[in-house]
Amino acid sequence: MAVPRKKMSPMKRGQRRAHDALTAPAYIEDKESGERRRPHHIDLKTGKYRGRQVLEPKADA
């Protein structure tokens, strides 16, 4: 069985755990509609991505 040779210091333990924190997803304000959306994602309401029409716009239901 693998056993550590030395006790890991609290500083080293903290450095290892530094990347484990959860982050909230980023949102940006759309330049055309002014609504919030995820960066690098298609705006589903307008169907545009980077100023180009990619999908058909959603019909209001």
C-alpha positions in Angstrom: 0.0 0.0 0.0 1.3 3.5 -0.9 2.1 5.6 2.2 3.4 9.2 2.0 7.0 9.6 3.3 6.3 13.0 5.0 3.3 14.9 6.2 2.0 17.4 3.7 2.1 20.9 5.0 -1.1 23.0 5.2 0.4 25.4 2.6 1.0 22.6 0.0 -2.4 21.1 0.8 -4.0 24.5 0.2 -2.1 24.9 -3.1 -3.5 21.6 -4.3 -7.0 22.6 -3.4 -6.8 26.1 -4.9 -8.4 24.9 -8.2 -11.3 22.9 -6.6 -13.6 25.9 -5.9 -16.7 26.1 -8.0 -17.2 29.2 -10.2 -20.5 30.7 -11.3 -21.1 30.6 -15.1 -20.1 33.7 -17.0 -22.8 35.8 -18.7 -22.4 38.8 -21.0 -24.8 41.4 -22.2 -25.8 40.9 -25.9 -24.9 44.0 -28.0 -28.1 43.8 -30.1 -30.8 42.7 -27.8 -29.3 43.8 -24.5 -30.2 40.5 -22.8 -27.7 38.3 -20.9 -26.3 35.2 -22.6 -23.4 32.8 -22.3 -20.2 33.9 -24.2 -19.5 31.8 -27.3 -23.1 30.5 -27.5 -25.9 31.2 -30.0 -28.6 33.6 -28.9 -31.6 31.3 -29.1 -34.2 34.1 -29.3 -32.7 35.8 -32.3 -30.8 32.8 -33.7 -27.6 34.9 -34.2 -24.0 34.2 -33.4 -21.3 36.8 -33.8 -23.7 39.0 -35.9 -24.6 36.3 -38.3 -28.0 34.6 -38.6 -27.3 30.9 -37.8 -30.7 29.6 -36.7 -34.3 30.5 -37.4 -35.6 33.0 -34.7 -37.8 31.5 -32.1 -41.5 32.3 -32.7 -43.3 33.8 -29.7 -45.6 31.2 -28.2 
